[in-house]
Amino acid sequence: MKKRVLITGSNGLLGQKLVELLSQEPSIELIATAKGNNRLNVSSDYSYVSLDITQEEEVNQVFEEYQPNMVIHTAAMTNVDACETDPEGCEELNVTAVEYLIRASEKYNTFFCHLSTDFIFDGADGPYSEDAQANPISIYGESKLKAEKLLQASSLRWAIARTVLVYGIVADMSRTNIILWVKKSLEEGKTINVVTDQFRTPTLAEDLAIGCWLITQKEAEGIFNISGSDFLTPYEMAIKTAKYYGLNEDLIQKADSSTFQQAAKRPMRTGFFLDKAYRELGYKPRSFDQGIALMAEQVKNLG
């Protein structure tokens, strides 16, 4: 008997990687959903449905039609500064929409895997374990913590997959990330300023997709840290990128966060301990260097 898995946000970076991964699984009937047209370049076997998760009626219709056994909820407003300047929009997509999805999932006894973030922490003493005390310092972080609490208060079987600084490429190359930005800037001979005082465990999108699938496949309940294992500053990420491509590292200037004007505060030191994911899921992320190499191979194949 095939399991019906519904993905929200399937046009996003993680959503696309999940569709690529799960459409290869013969035991899965996959329903990919996102707002608007399908932007995926995957020819495998899955259904695509346009779904605006901020409209409860649409959510209910899709759940009634497909009655998914499992949901992987990746759709969110993730631009941290946009959340700060549009708190209502952030609340609608990151909190209210989650309420709608929870209610629909409760009706069909759907296992619910929800994506969350290191930005629920203040960054005072990372890296963090799953039971660390949350204390968000941005509207985005607050909204993601509210969503976690909604899930924890529900009658669902749920899992929360928290992640950190996700990077990767989509087929149409419409999204940039730190690796692509550094490579392009240095190839153009531009000097770039990169912060040395923020710490993260950057996460390859393919690894995050695998982590979400391991959780969902096992119906493993609770909170799981799913990130990369390398604890790095953006400056160190930039240097690694320059080294891989043989570009001029002298163009990378050290900076601290105070030199950048941003609407939302960033936690300074996050990153995750992954012991629980290793132990309970068999999760094994690639190193940042391996992530750079994989992306380079993907870009070459697109060309």
Sequence and secondary structure as in RCSB ss.txt:
>XXXX:A:sequence
MKKRVLITGSNGLLGQKLVELLSQEPSIELIATAKGNNRLNVSSDYSYVSLDITQEEEVNQVFEEYQPNMVIHTA
AMTNVDACETDPEGCEELNVTAVEYLIRASEKYNTFFCHLSTDFIFDGADGPYSEDAQANPISIYGESKLKAEKL
LQASSLRWAIARTVLVYGIVADMSRTNIILWVKKSLEEGKTINVVTDQFRTPTLAEDLAIGCWLITQKEAEGIFN
ISGSDFLTPYEMAIKTAKYYGLNEDLIQKADSSTFQQAAKRPMRTGFFLDKAYRELGYKPRSFDQGIALMAEQVK
NLG
>XXXX:A:secstr
  EEEEEE TTSHHHHHHHHHHTT TTEEEEEEESSS      SS EEEE  TT HHHHHHHHHHH  SEEEE  
    HHHHHH HHHHHIIIIIHHHHHHHHHHHHT EEEEEEEGGGS SSS SB TTS     SHHHHHHHHHHHH
HHTSSS EEEEEE SEE   TT     HHHHHHHHHHTT  EEEESS BB  EEHHHHHHHHHHHHHHT  EEEE
 S S  B HHHHHHHHHHHHT  GGGEEEE GGGS  SS   SB  B  HHHHHHH      HHHHHHHHHHHHH
HH 
